Amino acid sequence: MLRIEKLTKAFGQNVAVDAANVEVDKPQMIGIIGRSGAGKSTLLRMLNRLTDHTSGAIHFEGQEITALKGAAKREWQSQCAMIFQQFNLVPRMDVVSNVLHGTLNRRSTLATLFNLYPTEDIHRAIDILDRLGIAEHAPKRAEALSGGQQQRVAIARALMQNPRIILADEPIASLDPMNAQVVMQALRRIHEEDGRMVIANLHTLDTARRYCDRVIGMRAGRIVFDADPSKLTTSMAREIYGAGAEFSESATSTEIETLDATEKAKMEAEAYV
């Protein structure tokens, strides 16, 4: 379904992604982990063609994505929706209009200029918001919503494109643990119910294990791990992150129970002192 072959991106002497090879034969939810600068975001941006590759190739269902230009490239980008860490919404615009922006690729310049949308698109946007549990916020300005709600609006906008693949670049990095779980559950449901491929850059191991079918680990631009989440041991995580014995998963956990246990241990230690 998706094949990445020796995909490389160099910025001068710096190689951000180094000969990456990935094969996906069916829709999966894939988590990509690694420290900052490992090449995770660059890999997603090449998949979406926001960034051009230096060498190698990307194929999706037999079509070479890296060779697309013009209208064909824009069509691929509509099939490969992108969700960003900072939401990329229009803050002063109402929520439903932000969601409707997912249809811009198939609307005329005149319709876009006057903000005209077909009734069926408006109904579909509200249905998607309802599916994500935020339909009551449709008339509000995006800036009035919490971070977790804004990220769900961004997911709704991606779904308006009716994409084959959803790419999420650190979708929960700026969220608190409770909202992070809500957003990850939403992405997981979309994968399971719609049969869509979801590829997400993640910064916590417990999130990758809990929600993903497959985990890819990157270090210094290279893929050093690609397996079932059950094989993502602490020792393997140390290798991916280039960390020593001081490495602690609980420090970056999004699991409420883990956070509670860590806080309790901290309080007990302070009481003892």
Backbone hydrogen bonds, N-H to C=O, Kabsch-Sander energy under -0.5 kcal/mol:
donor,donor_aa,acceptor,acceptor_aa,energy
2,L,24,V,-2.5
3,R,59,H,-2.9
4,I,22,V,-3.4
5,E,3,R,-0.5
5,E,57,A,-2.9
6,K,4,I,-0.5
7,L,20,A,-2.4
8,T,55,S,-2.6
9,K,17,V,-2.2
11,F,14,N,-3.7
12,G,10,A,-0.7
14,N,11,F,-1.9
15,V,13,Q,-0.6
16,A,9,K,-1.9
16,A,14,N,-0.8
17,V,9,K,-1.5
18,D,221,G,-3.2
19,A,17,V,-0.7
20,A,7,L,-2.6
22,V,4,I,-1.8
24,V,2,L,-3.0
30,I,28,Q,-0.7
30,I,198,V,-3.2
31,G,214,R,-2.6
32,I,200,A,-2.9
33,I,31,G,-0.5
33,I,216,I,-2.7
38,A,35,R,-1.7
43,L,39,G,-2.1
44,L,40,K,-1.8
45,R,41,S,-2.5
46,M,42,T,-1.8
47,L,43,L,-1.8
48,N,44,L,-2.1
50,L,45,R,-2.2
51,T,45,R,-1.8
54,T,8,T,-3.1
55,S,8,T,-1.6
57,A,5,E,-2.0
59,H,3,R,-3.0
60,F,63,Q,-2.5
61,E,1,M,-2.5
63,Q,60,F,-2.0
65,I,58,I,-2.1
65,I,63,Q,-1.0
66,T,58,I,-1.0
67,A,64,E,-0.9
68,L,65,I,-1.4
72,A,69,K,-1.3
73,K,69,K,-0.8
74,R,70,G,-2.1
75,E,71,A,-2.3
76,W,72,A,-1.9
77,Q,73,K,-2.1
78,S,74,R,-1.4
79,Q,75,E,-1.1
79,Q,76,W,-0.7
80,C,76,W,-0.9
81,A,165,I,-1.6
83,I,167,L,-2.9
87,F,84,F,-1.3
88,N,86,Q,-2.5
93,M,90,V,-1.7
95,V,140,K,-2.4
96,V,138,A,-2.1
98,N,94,D,-1.8
99,V,95,V,-2.1
100,L,96,V,-2.2
101,H,97,S,-0.9
101,H,98,N,-0.5
102,G,99,V,-2.0
103,T,100,L,-2.2
104,L,101,H,-1.5
106,R,103,T,-1.9
107,R,104,L,-1.4
112,T,108,S,-2.1
113,L,109,T,-2.4
114,F,110,L,-1.9
115,N,112,T,-1.0
116,L,111,A,-2.6
121,D,118,P,-0.6
122,I,118,P,-1.8
123,H,119,T,-2.5
124,R,120,E,-2.1
125,A,121,D,-2.4
126,I,122,I,-2.1
127,D,123,H,-2.3
128,I,124,R,-2.3
129,L,125,A,-2.2
130,D,126,I,-2.4
131,R,127,D,-2.2
132,L,128,I,-1.6
133,G,130,D,-1.4
134,I,129,L,-2.8
137,H,134,I,-1.6
138,A,135,A,-1.8
140,K,137,H,-1.5
142,A,93,M,-2.4
143,E,91,P,-2.5
144,A,141,R,-1.6
145,L,142,A,-1.6
150,Q,146,S,-2.6
151,Q,147,G,-2.1
152,R,148,G,-1.6
153,V,149,Q,-1.8
154,A,150,Q,-2.1
155,I,151,Q,-1.9
156,A,152,R,-2.3
157,R,153,V,-2.4
158,A,154,A,-1.8
159,L,155,I,-2.2
160,M,156,A,-1.7
161,Q,157,R,-0.6
161,Q,158,A,-1.1
162,N,159,L,-1.9
164,R,79,Q,-2.0
165,I,79,Q,-2.2
166,I,197,M,-2.6
167,L,81,A,-3.3
168,A,199,I,-2.7
169,D,83,I,-3.1
170,E,168,A,-0.9
170,E,201,N,-0.8
173,A,170,E,-1.1
175,L,172,I,-1.6
180,A,176,D,-2.6
181,Q,177,P,-1.9
182,V,178,M,-1.7
183,V,179,N,-2.4
184,M,180,A,-2.3
185,Q,181,Q,-2.5
186,A,182,V,-1.9
187,L,183,V,-2.1
188,R,184,M,-2.2
189,R,185,Q,-2.3
190,I,186,A,-2.2
191,H,187,L,-2.0
192,E,188,R,-2.5
193,E,189,R,-3.4
194,D,190,I,-1.9
195,G,191,H,-1.3
196,R,190,I,-0.8
197,M,164,R,-1.6
198,V,28,Q,-2.2
199,I,166,I,-2.6
200,A,30,I,-2.9
201,N,168,A,-2.8
202,L,32,I,-2.8
208,A,204,T,-1.5
209,R,205,L,-2.5
210,R,206,D,-2.3
211,Y,207,T,-2.3
212,C,208,A,-1.6
213,D,29,M,-2.7
214,R,29,M,-1.3
215,V,227,A,-2.8
216,I,31,G,-3.1
217,G,225,F,-2.8
218,M,33,I,-2.6
219,R,222,R,-2.6
221,G,38,A,-1.8
222,R,219,R,-1.8
224,V,217,G,-2.5
224,V,222,R,-0.7
225,F,217,G,-1.4
227,A,215,V,-2.1
231,K,228,D,-2.0
232,L,229,P,-1.9
233,T,231,K,-1.8
237,A,233,T,-2.4
238,R,234,T,-2.2
239,E,235,S,-1.5
240,I,236,M,-2.4
241,Y,237,A,-2.7
242,G,238,R,-1.0
243,A,238,R,-2.3
247,F,244,G,-1.8
251,A,248,S,-0.6
252,T,249,E,-1.8
253,S,250,S,-0.9
256,I,254,T,-0.5
259,L,255,E,-2.4
260,D,256,I,-2.6
261,A,257,E,-2.3
262,T,258,T,-2.4
263,E,259,L,-2.6
264,K,260,D,-2.4
265,A,261,A,-2.3
266,K,262,T,-2.0
267,M,263,E,-2.4
268,E,264,K,-2.3
269,A,265,A,-2.2
270,E,266,K,-2.3
271,A,267,M,-2.3
272,Y,268,E,-2.2
273,V,269,A,-2.1
